[in-house]
């Protein structure tokens, strides 16, 4: 799959009345970084073209800050991205800028060094991280005999730094994986649930056209204390079921799409104390910029729509989401 992160980005929206959190974004894809593969590992599903140009990490930090998106959760959802995410998150909290550049660069020895983003500025603390194997990665790794080793590495990565707070995104995706891949997806999902519980991390779930099986497996395995449905895509009835279990529901740019009435009803029904916001950038760029690449700063657009759907002031909605994110994931400070 070609990258969707190159091209013209939408303008930065007006600053929010209260800061907010992007609880799920992919800066590795947004910045077009090309990362080395381990022996036998499959190519990432999303890869930049050689002639594409991408914004820098500073662009995404600065635009997010300008819009009032002061905190993000960077997610690496294949092995190369998980390694890069862990190094990038660690680089913000330990060592000098030069040491951080070496650490990140050592995990990103691309043919073209321009595709390797440098570390963020010294003292920057806007980011925590998460790592997992995307559901669609599980069968690809399993057919190469690499799934078990990959799961072991994911646990090592999320355990390696205090700011790696999330096991995710994991779950089930029945939209893009054929029937023969379902068993490995489910095995991987169960393993990630156990990793989250062993490490005391939050679990962040990818659920696409698999609602019943995701909920069933969570009950069978016992959900971690903090369980988050990333890019929530269920209906109102499922939102009530998630609420009964104490699962957080994170809403992305598709909340703004014209055909998303059912999703907006779910967002209205979800308890305020279980709401989160995200971009899934560079994907799911909100209306009226759908189809363009996105960044964390566009969380502001989704937050305003979520406030509208719930009949709340922008300030009150953002304050609630900010507090929810800190309760679920800990302090960024």
N, C-alpha and C positions, 0 to 999 in steps of 0.2 A: 504494500500500500504506500503510495507516495505521501510525502509530508503535506500537511495542510497549514503549515506555520509560516511559509514564505508568502510575501505579497503585501498589500496595503492594509494596515491596521486601522480599525475605527478610531474616531477621535476619543479623547479622554472625557468621560462625563463630568458633570459638576460634582464637586466634593460632597460626600454624604454628610448628613447632619451629625452622625456619630460614626466612629471607625467600625469596620467590620472585618471578617475573616473569610478568605478563600480556602475552604477546607479540602480542596482537591484540585491540583494543577500539575502539569507535566512540562517543567521548564527545560528538560532535556530535549523534548520535541520542539518546544517554542524557539529554542536557540539553535536548532539544527545540528546539535553535536553528533558526531559520528564516533562510535565507541568500539573498542576492540572486542572480539568474541573469544570465549574460551574454546578449547578443543571440542569440535563436533557440535557446537551450539548453533542453532538456526539463526539466520539473519532476522533482525527485528521486523515486525510487521509494518512499522512505519519507518521509512528511511528517507533522508533528504536527497534530492538530486544534486549532482556536483555543481551545477550552475546556479543553484538557488542561494539567495542571500537572506540572512536571518538577523533579527534584532539581538542585542546583547542582554546579559543578565541585568545590567544597569538600566536598560530601557524598561524592563518589566518591573524592577524595583521602583523606579522613579514614577512611572505612570500609575502604578498601584498606590503609591503614597499620595500622589496628587488627587486621586479619586477617593481617598479615605479607606483604602484596603490595606491595612497596616500589618496584617499577618497572613501567612500562607502555609499550606501543607504541600510540600513537593513530594510527588509520588513517582517512584520508579517501578514499573510493572513488567519488566523482563530483566534477565540477569545483568546485562550491561548497564541498563538504566538504574537498577537497584544499587550497583556498585558506585556509579557516578553520584547518585543521590546521597549515599552515605558519606562519601568523601566531601561533597559540597556542603552538606549540613555540618559536618564536623569542622570544616574550614572556617566557619563563622564563629566558632566558640573556643578554638584552641590554636595556639601558634601564631606566627607572624603572617602578614600577607604573602611574603615570599615563600614561606613553608606551605601555606595553603595552595598557592599556585602549583608548587611541585606535586603536592598530594593529589590534587584534582587532575593535573596534566598526566600523571603517571598512569591514571586509569583511562585516559582518553587519547592514546597515541594514534591520532588519525593521520592519514596520508597528507591531508591539508591542515596545517596547524591553525588556520583561521577558523576552523569549525569547532575548536575547543574553547569554550568560554572561560575567561579568567574567573578568579574567585570574587566574591562581593567585597565591598569596602570593609576595612577594619572596623570592628565594633558593631556591625550590622546584625541585628537579631530578629529579622522578620520571618524567618523560615524554620519550621520543623519538618521532619521527613517521615516517609513511609516506604516500605518495600514489600513486594510480593510477586507472585507469578500470576499475570492476568489469566483468566480462565481459558482463553484461546491459546496461551502458551503451553498449558499442561499437556495436551495430546501431542504437540509438536516436540516437546522434550521427551515425552514417554516413548515415542516411536524411535528415538535415538538412544534409549536406555539411560537418559540423563535426569529424569524427573526426581528421583530420590536424592541424588546429590544436589540438585538445584534447591530442593526444599531445605536441605541441611544448610546450604549457603545462605538462603534467605533468613533463617533463624539466626545465623551468626551475624549477619549484617544488621538486623534490627536490634540485636543485643549489644552491638559494638559501641553505641554512643547514646547518652541519655536523651539527646534530642531526636533520636529515631523513635517516634512515639506510636507509629501505626504499622500494623500488618495489613497491607492492602495495596492495590485492589485485588481482591480474590472473590470467588463466588462462582456463578454459573452464567454462561452465555449460550443460549440455544439458537440465537439468530445466525451466528457465523460459523459455529462448529457443527459438523455433520454428526449424525446419530452415533457413529462409531467412536466419536471422541467424548461422549457424555460420561462414560465410566471414569475416564482419567480426570476429567474436570471435577467430578464429584469427589474422587479420591484426593485430589489436590486441595479442594475446598475444605474437606474434613481435616487435612493435615495443617492447613493454615489456621483453622479454628484452634487447634491444639497448640500451635506455635504462639498465637496471641495469648492464650491462657497461661502457658508456661512462662512467657516473658513479661506478662503484665501489660501488654500493649493493647491499644484499641484495635478492633477489627473493622476494616472498611470493605464493604461488599459491593461488587459489580453484579447486578441482577438484570439480565436482559432476556425477556420472554421465558423466564424460569421461576416465577414468583413462588409457586407451590412447592417446588423442590428446594428452593433456598430456605424457605420458612421451615420445611420439614427437617432438613439437615441441621439447621440451627437448634431445633428442639431435640433431635436425636443426640447431638454431640454436646449440647449445653453451651449456650452462647457466652462469649466473654462478657465481663462486667460492662465494658463499653463496646457497643456494636452500632455501626453507622451504615446506613444504606446510602452509598454514594450515588449521586444523580438519581434520586428516587424516581421510580417510573411506575409505581403501582397506582391503584385506584383508591377511592375514599375508604372502601371496606378494608383494604390492605393497610391503609394508614392507621385505621383504628386497631387492627391486629398488631401492628408494630408498636403502637402506643401502649397497648396492654402489656407488651413484653419489655417496654422501656428502651426500645431501639430508637436511635436518632435517625432523622430523615433529612438528607442534605439535598437542596434543590438547586438546579443548574439553569443555564440559559434557555433550555427547552421549555421552562415555565412560561416564557414570554411568547412562544410560538402561537400562531393564530389557531392551530388545530389542537391546542393543549387544554381544552376546557376540563376534561376529566382530571388532568394533573393539577389544575388550579383548584378543583374541588377537594382533592386530596390535601393540598397545601393549606387550604382553609380549615380542614378538619383536624390536622395534626396538632397536638398540644404545643403551645408556644415554647415550653421548656425543652422540647425535643427537636427544634428546628435548627438547621445549619444551612449555610449558603456556600456555593462553589462555582467554578467555571468549567472544570474539566478541560481547560485550555491546552492546546489551541482549538479544541473542538467545541461544538454546541454554543457558538457565539450567539448572543441574544438578539432578538428582533430590536431594531430594524436593520441589523448588520449581519443577519444570518448568511452563512456562506463565506464570510471573510474570516481570516485567522483571528483568534482571540488571545487575551492575556488576563492575568488576575485582576487587572483594573476594572474589567467588565463585570465583576461581581457586583459593582454598584448598580448596574442596570437591573440585574436579577433581584437585588435587595429591594429596589423601589417597586418592582412588580409584586414581590411577595408582600410588602407592606400594603399595597393597594388591594391585593386579594384578601387579606385578612382584616381590612378596614382599620389599620393602625397608622399612627404617624411613622414617618421614616425613622425618626430618632429613636422611638421606642422599640421598633422592630430591630434596628441595628444593635441597640444596646442589649437586647435579649439574646440575639445570635452571638454577639461577642462574649457574653457571659456563658452561654451554652458551650461554645468552643473551648473556653478555658476550663470549664467543669469537666468536659469530656477528655481533653487532651493535655491539660496542665498549662502552666504559665509559659509564655514565650520570653519573659524577662530574665 
